[in-house]
Amino acid sequence: MKSKMKSKKAFVFAVFSTWAAVLGLLNPAAHAAPSSSEETCRACHALDTVKVGPPFRAIASRYHDDADAVDKLKQSMLQGSSGKWGTAQMPPNPITPAEATRFAHWILQLAAPGQRN
């Protein structure tokens, strides 16, 4: 009897986990990892430390209360930028506009809890 109950629980858990994963409940888009094409950003940016460009958390902190942040970050990713964080120039990145939008949202969610909108 115990064995049947364990099997039933395991089955229910497997079904729930599968549907939750399919529906995105286990990995919300805001916390999704960057796509492989966005990995080019990591050549110059890190989560918390300065490389060539500013850390992702510093970007999130700077833009946390800017209503146009997603568009500004998207434009910088797609067209490149200079003079925003010192003298380093950021080249245009080979990502799609949709990837840039998603990645901008990902960066912005890194702001400290008190800074998030």
C-alpha positions in Angstrom: 0.0 0.0 0.0 2.8 2.4 0.9 4.5 1.6 -2.4 1.4 2.5 -4.4 1.1 5.8 -2.5 4.7 6.7 -3.2 4.3 5.9 -6.8 1.1 8.0 -7.1 2.9 11.0 -5.3 5.9 10.7 -7.6 3.6 10.6 -10.7 1.6 13.7 -9.5 4.9 15.5 -8.8 6.3 14.6 -12.2 3.1 15.8 -14.0 3.0 19.0 -12.0 6.7 19.7 -12.6 6.4 19.1 -16.3 3.4 21.5 -16.6 5.0 24.1 -14.4 8.1 24.0 -16.6 6.0 24.2 -19.8 4.1 27.1 -18.4 7.3 28.9 -17.3 6.4 28.8 -13.6 9.7 27.3 -12.5 11.8 29.8 -14.5 10.1 33.2 -14.9 11.2 35.2 -17.9 12.5 38.0 -15.7 15.1 35.6 -14.3 15.8 33.7 -17.4 19.4 33.3 -18.4 20.7 35.2 -21.4 20.6 33.5 -24.8 23.8 32.4 -26.4 23.9 35.5 -28.6 23.7 37.6 -25.5 26.8 35.9 -24.1 28.8 38.4 -26.2 27.8 41.0 -23.5 29.7 39.0 -20.9 33.0 39.6 -22.7 32.8 43.1 -21.3 30.3 43.0 -18.5 30.0 40.9 -15.3 27.3 40.7 -12.7 29.0 42.6 -9.9 32.5 43.6 -11.1 33.9 46.0 -13.6 35.4 44.5 -16.7 35.6 46.8 -19.7 32.0 47.9 -19.1 30.0 48.5 -16.0 28.6 45.6 -14.0 25.0 44.5 -14.8 23.9 45.4 -11.2 25.3 49.0 -11.6 23.4 49.4 -14.9 20.2 48.2 -13.1 20.8 50.6 -10.3 21.4 53.6 -12.6 18.3 52.9 -14.6 15.9 51.6 -12.0 13.6 54.6 -11.9 13.9 55.6 -15.6 10.6 54.9 -17.4 12.5 54.7 -20.7 15.2 52.3 -19.4 14.2 49.3 -21.5 14.3 51.4 -24.7 17.6 53.1 -23.7 19.3 49.8 -22.9 17.9 48.1 -26.0 19.3 51.0 -28.2 22.7 50.8 -26.5 22.8 47.0 -27.1 21.7 47.2 -30.7 23.5 50.4 -31.8 26.4 50.6 -29.4 27.2 53.6 -27.1 30.0 55.7 -25.7 30.4 58.2 -23.0 27.8 56.8 -20.6 30.2 55.0 -18.3 33.5 56.7 -18.9 35.6 56.5 -22.1 35.0 52.9 -23.1 32.9 52.4 -26.2 30.4 49.6 -26.5 30.0 48.2 -30.0 26.7 47.2 -31.5 25.8 43.6 -30.5 24.7 40.9 -32.9 21.4 40.2 -31.1 17.8 40.6 -32.3 15.6 43.5 -31.0 13.5 40.9 -29.1 16.6 39.5 -27.4 17.7 43.0 -26.5 14.3 43.8 -25.0 14.3 40.6 -22.9 17.9 41.1 -21.8 17.2 44.7 -20.8 14.3 43.4 -18.6 16.7 40.8 -17.1 19.3 43.5 -16.3 16.7 45.8 -14.7 15.4 43.1 -12.4 18.9 42.9 -10.9 18.3 46.2 -9.1 18.2 46.0 -5.3 14.7 45.2 -4.0 14.1 48.7 -2.7 15.0 50.1 -6.2 12.6 47.9 -8.3 9.5 49.5 -9.7 
